[in-house]
Amino acid sequence: MKAVRIHQYGNSSVLKFEDVPVPSIGPDEVLVRVHSCGVNPVDWKIREGFMAAMARHTLPLVLGWDVAGTVEETGALVKRFRKGDRVFCRPDTSRDGGYAEFVAVRTIEVAPAPRSIPLEKAAGIPLAAQTAWMALFEIAGLKAGQNVLIHGASGGVGTFAVQFAKIAGAKVTGTGSKKNFDMLRVLGADELIDHASEDFSKKVRDMDVVFDTIGGETQAKSWGVIRKGGVLVSTVGADEKAAATHGVSGKSFMLVSNGARLEEIGKLVDMGKVSVIVEKEFPLAEAGAAQDLSQAGHARGKIILRVA
Ligand SMILES: NC(=O)c1ccc[n+]([C@@H]2O[C@H](COP(=O)([O-])OP(=O)(O)OC[C@H]3O[C@@H](n4cnc5c(N)ncnc54)[C@H](OP(=O)(O)O)[C@@H]3O)[C@@H](O)[C@H]2O)c1
């Protein structure tokens, strides 16, 4: 099969579009024929070797852990899926991913793909949407009526976070660039703050929850806008000492993918309550350009690689 792999860490020139063996599957796994694969910052972070200390990857490695496609083959123990089923998943990031015609995935990570959108859009959901869901509901415990501040609201994770928080009945404030405000209002943001020209720390206070997808100075300034006892949850690591100084909690996490959670998200998509914003689609052979766009850090929603 065709796949994009790395044989060494480095910039996007280390991505090799090549012929590789079709993966074999275990008894509780499915082989997914990949239609499209979402591109996420973790792809270029792993490619650069930034995660080599925490994740034990064997090179060569197929990148890409955001997949939509159809089931090609099922393991001996698999009952939930059959050949031909439309599925989506965030495969285990320690294994070969979905920049390939086929990927082997544990069934616990797989869910039926939403029927109301094409697979190239569904591929933008599993990683970013589950991250937003886990952060807001499973870690921060966001409830109706609470105030939430979402940093990086226009990004892959942020666009889902805005929608989920709104559905949950929270009052949603987002930080982003002015050019994305119209889109973010449609998704459900109540208040928007332009990170380039405004200082959010002077505009909001007493937040119950801050969802930080940016880190650095943005996180440092966030502690002071959270009410006592409130929580900041970060996709890029929270400074727990700073949190304690402000009488709030700071939580870091890594997404644990879960097909049941993903199925619930897919149902919200089919109910028309959640949309997938796509910045740009590339063919598989142009994975390097897709990653360069992600690495530039200004994506509006998701970047997709078309494999089929
Ligand atoms: N821990 C985990 O399990 C986990 C899971 C998923 C993602 N992540 C991490 O979370 C981060 C975000 O991921 P993503 O997929 O959402 O990234 P992304 O799609 O690249 O989004 C970045 C967004 O942030 C906006 N932005 C940049 N600087 C900003 C600032 N100072 N204030 C507000 N918005 C700003 C950008 O828009 P403009 O620059 O145009 O304003 C862009 O829309 C990445 O570092 C990723 O690796 C971690």
PDBQT file of the ligand as one rigid body, heavy atoms in Angstrom, charges set to zero:
ROOT
HETATM    1  N1  LIG A 401      -2.940  16.831  25.301  1.00  0.00    +0.000 N 
HETATM    2  C1  LIG A 401      -3.562  16.289  24.253  1.00  0.00    +0.000 C 
HETATM    3  O1  LIG A 401      -3.996  15.126  24.300  1.00  0.00    +0.000 OA
HETATM    4  C2  LIG A 401      -3.768  17.124  23.015  1.00  0.00    +0.000 A 
HETATM    5  C3  LIG A 401      -4.752  16.786  22.093  1.00  0.00    +0.000 A 
HETATM    6  C4  LIG A 401      -4.972  17.619  20.986  1.00  0.00    +0.000 A 
HETATM    7  C5  LIG A 401      -4.187  18.760  20.810  1.00  0.00    +0.000 A 
HETATM    8  N2  LIG A 401      -3.182  19.022  21.697  1.00  0.00    +0.000 N 
HETATM    9  C6  LIG A 401      -2.360  20.252  21.547  1.00  0.00    +0.000 C 
HETATM   10  O2  LIG A 401      -3.223  21.372  21.661  1.00  0.00    +0.000 OA
HETATM   11  C7  LIG A 401      -2.741  22.443  20.863  1.00  0.00    +0.000 C 
HETATM   12  C8  LIG A 401      -3.870  22.954  19.981  1.00  0.00    +0.000 C 
HETATM   13  O3  LIG A 401      -4.222  21.953  19.048  1.00  0.00    +0.000 OA
HETATM   14  P1  LIG A 401      -5.131  22.292  17.783  1.00  0.00    +0.000 P 
HETATM   15  O4  LIG A 401      -5.265  21.057  16.989  1.00  0.00    +0.000 OA
HETATM   16  O5  LIG A 401      -6.358  23.012  18.213  1.00  0.00    +0.000 OA
HETATM   17  O6  LIG A 401      -4.160  23.345  17.021  1.00  0.00    +0.000 OA
HETATM   18  P2  LIG A 401      -4.444  24.205  15.718  1.00  0.00    +0.000 P 
HETATM   19  O7  LIG A 401      -5.568  23.602  14.958  1.00  0.00    +0.000 OA
HETATM   20  O8  LIG A 401      -3.124  24.389  15.064  1.00  0.00    +0.000 OA
HETATM   21  O9  LIG A 401      -4.998  25.601  16.260  1.00  0.00    +0.000 OA
HETATM   22  C9  LIG A 401      -4.276  26.668  16.605  1.00  0.00    +0.000 C 
HETATM   23  C10 LIG A 401      -5.276  27.868  16.669  1.00  0.00    +0.000 C 
HETATM   24  O10 LIG A 401      -4.887  28.731  17.717  1.00  0.00    +0.000 OA
HETATM   25  C11 LIG A 401      -5.050  30.080  17.275  1.00  0.00    +0.000 C 
HETATM   26  N3  LIG A 401      -4.102  30.887  18.036  1.00  0.00    +0.000 N 
HETATM   27  C12 LIG A 401      -2.764  30.992  17.859  1.00  0.00    +0.000 A 
HETATM   28  N4  LIG A 401      -2.232  31.784  18.813  1.00  0.00    +0.000 NA
HETATM   29  C13 LIG A 401      -3.261  32.169  19.621  1.00  0.00    +0.000 A 
HETATM   30  C14 LIG A 401      -3.354  32.967  20.794  1.00  0.00    +0.000 A 
HETATM   31  N5  LIG A 401      -2.281  33.560  21.330  1.00  0.00    +0.000 N 
HETATM   32  N6  LIG A 401      -4.564  33.129  21.365  1.00  0.00    +0.000 NA
HETATM   33  C15 LIG A 401      -5.672  32.557  20.841  1.00  0.00    +0.000 A 
HETATM   34  N7  LIG A 401      -5.654  31.784  19.726  1.00  0.00    +0.000 NA
HETATM   35  C16 LIG A 401      -4.460  31.599  19.125  1.00  0.00    +0.000 A 
HETATM   36  C17 LIG A 401      -4.755  30.027  15.813  1.00  0.00    +0.000 C 
HETATM   37  O11 LIG A 401      -5.438  31.036  15.116  1.00  0.00    +0.000 OA
HETATM   38  P3  LIG A 401      -4.799  32.449  14.709  1.00  0.00    +0.000 P 
HETATM   39  O12 LIG A 401      -3.308  32.377  14.917  1.00  0.00    +0.000 OA
HETATM   40  O13 LIG A 401      -5.188  32.653  13.295  1.00  0.00    +0.000 OA
HETATM   41  O14 LIG A 401      -5.484  33.386  15.645  1.00  0.00    +0.000 OA
HETATM   42  C18 LIG A 401      -5.323  28.658  15.406  1.00  0.00    +0.000 C 
HETATM   43  O15 LIG A 401      -6.660  28.766  14.954  1.00  0.00    +0.000 OA
HETATM   44  C19 LIG A 401      -1.535  21.871  20.099  1.00  0.00    +0.000 C 
HETATM   45  O16 LIG A 401      -0.344  22.243  20.767  1.00  0.00    +0.000 OA
HETATM   46  C20 LIG A 401      -1.733  20.372  20.180  1.00  0.00    +0.000 C 
HETATM   47  O17 LIG A 401      -0.515  19.631  20.057  1.00  0.00    +0.000 OA
HETATM   48  C21 LIG A 401      -2.948  18.229  22.796  1.00  0.00    +0.000 A 
ENDROOT
TORSDOF 0
